Amino acid sequence: MLLADAEHVPVSFSGDMTISNIEAAYADLGAVLRQDGSVVMDLSEVTETDLTFVQLIESARRKAAETGRDFVLRHPADGAVLEVLRRGGFLDDDTSDRAKFWLQGAAQ
């Protein structure tokens, strides 16, 4: 579990993150976005995901940007998350802000 401090608000997800349980992920992200500080998200324990989860993260990332907050991944996307990003076309332009967010400069 990531620990919060005055400047960073952690959130982590694990296991299956699909449409079946997107409501819980939505609630968790909403709670994090209501706090002050940079959001640091850990997806390293996500074992299964779908476009619903990726779209939720994208929406939260944009909301954070609108309010001038940093919203970063603790590690570059990999595993199930990376596969969904590829299939969904989220990484087609590897110079986009979206690809930079997900990949953090790592080769896809």
C-alpha positions in Angstrom: 0.0 0.0 0.0 1.3 3.4 -0.9 1.4 5.9 2.0 0.0 9.4 1.7 1.9 12.5 2.6 1.3 16.2 2.3 2.2 16.3 -1.4 1.2 12.8 -2.7 -2.1 11.0 -2.6 -1.7 7.3 -3.4 -4.2 4.9 -4.9 -3.6 1.4 -5.9 -5.7 -1.2 -7.7 -5.3 -5.0 -7.9 -6.9 -8.1 -9.3 -9.7 -7.9 -11.8 -10.5 -4.3 -12.8 -13.4 -4.7 -15.2 -16.9 -3.5 -15.9 -18.0 -5.9 -13.1 -16.4 -3.8 -10.4 -15.9 -0.4 -12.1 -18.2 1.2 -9.5 -15.7 0.6 -6.7 -12.8 1.9 -8.8 -14.9 5.0 -9.7 -15.5 5.6 -6.0 -11.9 5.2 -5.1 -10.7 7.6 -7.8 -13.4 10.1 -6.9 -12.2 10.1 -3.2 -8.6 10.5 -4.3 -9.4 13.4 -6.6 -11.2 15.2 -3.8 -8.0 15.3 -1.8 -5.2 17.8 -2.3 -1.8 16.8 -3.7 -0.4 14.8 -6.7 -2.1 11.5 -7.4 0.3 8.5 -7.6 -1.4 5.4 -8.9 -0.1 1.9 -8.7 -1.6 -0.6 -11.2 1.2 -3.2 -10.9 -1.1 -5.8 -9.2 -3.9 -5.5 -11.8 -4.3 -9.0 -13.3 -7.3 -8.5 -15.6 -8.8 -5.3 -17.1 -10.9 -4.0 -19.9 -11.6 -0.7 -21.7 -13.9 0.4 -18.9 -11.1 0.7 -16.4 -8.7 2.3 -18.9 -11.4 4.9 -19.8 -12.0 5.6 -16.1 -8.3 6.3 -15.6 -8.2 8.5 -18.7 -11.1 10.5 -17.4 -9.5 10.9 -13.9 -6.2 11.9 -15.6 -8.0 14.7 -17.6 -9.9 15.9 -14.5 -6.7 16.2 -12.5 -5.1 18.1 -15.4 -8.0 20.5 -15.5 -7.4 21.3 -11.9 -3.7 21.7 -12.3 -2.8 18.5 -10.4 -0.2 15.9 -11.2 -1.6 12.4 -11.9 1.1 9.8 -12.5 1.6 6.1 -12.5 4.0 4.7 -10.0 5.3 2.3 -12.7 4.7 2.2 -16.5 1.7 0.2 -17.6 2.4 -3.5 -18.2 0.7 -6.9 -18.3 -3.1 -6.8 -18.7 -3.3 -3.0 -18.6 -0.7 -2.7 -21.4 -2.5 -5.2 -23.5 -5.8 -3.4 -23.3 -4.1 -0.1 -24.1 -2.6 -1.6 -27.2 -5.8 -3.3 -28.4 -7.8 -0.1 -27.7 -5.5 2.1 -29.7 -4.5 4.2 -26.7 -0.8 4.0 -27.7 -1.0 4.5 -31.4 0.7 7.9 -31.2 3.6 7.2 -28.8 4.4 11.0 -28.7 0.9 11.9 -27.3 0.5 13.0 -23.6 -1.7 9.9 -23.2 1.1 7.5 -24.3 3.6 9.4 -22.2 1.4 9.0 -19.2 0.9 5.2 -19.6 4.4 4.3 -20.8 6.5 6.8 -18.9 9.1 6.7 -21.7 9.3 2.8 -21.7 9.3 1.1 -25.0 6.1 -0.6 -25.9 
